[in-house]
Amino acid sequence: MSELQRYLGRASDRWPLQVALLGGARVDDSRGALPQRERGPEYVLVLVSQAFDGMPWLESVYQASALWDALEMGSAADVHCYTPDEFHRKRETMPRVRMVVERGLVLFEDQVLS
């Protein structure tokens, strides 16, 4: 997972991250999910930073996605970028984000959002 750490370094150089979560089919596979299932995206990445405030959502997603090395990671990531307030709402209302919160890996979490 060294590429994942390098990605977090690149992302945190641009935005001071408060939360970084990774989910998706590859994470589910590593936790023993059955192969006979709807896989969905291989990786789902949720980044939370106050720096996303005032930034168009598509722009933040585009920039964060461009930092992801799909060749090294073996697949592209479905990237979600939110401010802390947006994240609190989305984890309740958006099934994919809720799934990452419930079953994904916490890559980084600032104590402020715990």
C-alpha positions in Angstrom: 0.0 0.0 0.0 2.9 2.3 -0.4 1.3 3.9 -3.5 -1.7 4.7 -1.3 0.5 6.5 1.2 2.1 8.4 -1.7 -1.4 9.4 -2.9 -2.3 10.7 0.6 0.9 12.7 0.6 0.1 14.3 -2.7 -3.5 15.0 -1.7 -2.5 16.4 1.7 0.0 18.7 0.0 -2.9 20.3 -1.8 -5.5 20.2 0.9 -5.1 19.8 4.7 -7.1 16.6 5.1 -9.3 15.9 8.1 -10.5 12.5 7.0 -9.4 10.0 4.3 -11.4 6.8 3.9 -11.0 4.0 1.4 -13.6 1.5 0.4 -14.8 -0.4 -2.6 -14.6 -3.9 -4.0 -10.9 -4.3 -3.4 -11.3 -3.5 0.3 -14.3 -5.8 0.6 -12.2 -8.6 -1.1 -9.5 -8.1 1.5 -12.0 -8.6 4.2 -13.4 -11.8 2.8 -16.4 -10.7 0.9 -18.0 -13.4 -1.3 -17.0 -13.3 -5.0 -20.7 -13.8 -6.1 -21.8 -10.2 -5.5 -22.2 -7.0 -7.3 -18.7 -5.6 -7.1 -19.3 -1.9 -7.7 -16.2 0.4 -8.0 -12.9 -1.2 -7.2 -11.9 1.8 -5.0 -14.1 4.4 -3.4 -12.1 7.2 -1.8 -13.6 9.8 0.5 -11.6 12.9 1.2 -12.7 15.5 3.8 -11.1 18.9 4.0 -12.3 22.4 5.0 -10.2 23.6 2.0 -12.9 22.2 -0.3 -15.2 25.0 0.9 -15.9 27.4 -1.9 -14.3 25.1 -4.5 -16.6 23.7 -7.2 -17.3 20.0 -6.3 -16.4 18.8 -9.8 -13.1 20.7 -9.7 -12.1 19.1 -6.4 -13.0 15.6 -7.6 -11.2 16.2 -10.9 -8.0 17.3 -9.1 -8.1 14.6 -6.5 -8.8 11.9 -9.1 -5.8 13.2 -11.2 -3.5 12.5 -8.3 -4.6 8.9 -8.1 -2.3 6.5 -10.0 -4.7 3.9 -11.4 -1.9 2.0 -13.0 -0.1 1.5 -9.7 -3.3 0.8 -7.8 -4.7 -1.5 -10.4 -7.9 0.5 -11.0 -9.3 4.0 -11.0 -11.0 5.3 -7.9 -14.4 6.8 -7.4 -13.3 9.9 -5.5 -15.6 12.0 -3.3 -14.4 15.3 -1.9 -16.4 17.1 0.9 -16.1 19.7 3.5 -16.6 18.4 7.1 -20.3 19.7 7.1 -20.9 18.0 3.7 -19.3 14.8 4.9 -21.6 14.6 8.0 -24.6 15.0 5.7 -23.4 12.7 2.9 -22.5 9.8 5.2 -26.2 9.7 6.2 -27.8 10.4 2.9 -25.5 8.9 0.2 -25.3 5.0 0.2 -21.9 4.8 -1.3 -20.4 7.2 1.2 -22.2 5.4 4.1 -20.8 2.1 2.8 -17.2 3.5 3.0 -17.8 4.9 6.5 -19.2 1.5 7.7 -17.0 -1.0 5.9 -14.0 0.9 4.6 -10.5 1.6 5.9 -9.7 4.8 7.8 -6.5 6.1 6.2 -6.5 9.3 8.1 -8.8 10.9 10.6 -8.3 14.2 12.5 -9.5 14.0 16.1 -11.7 17.1 15.4 -14.2 15.0 13.4 -14.2 11.9 15.5 
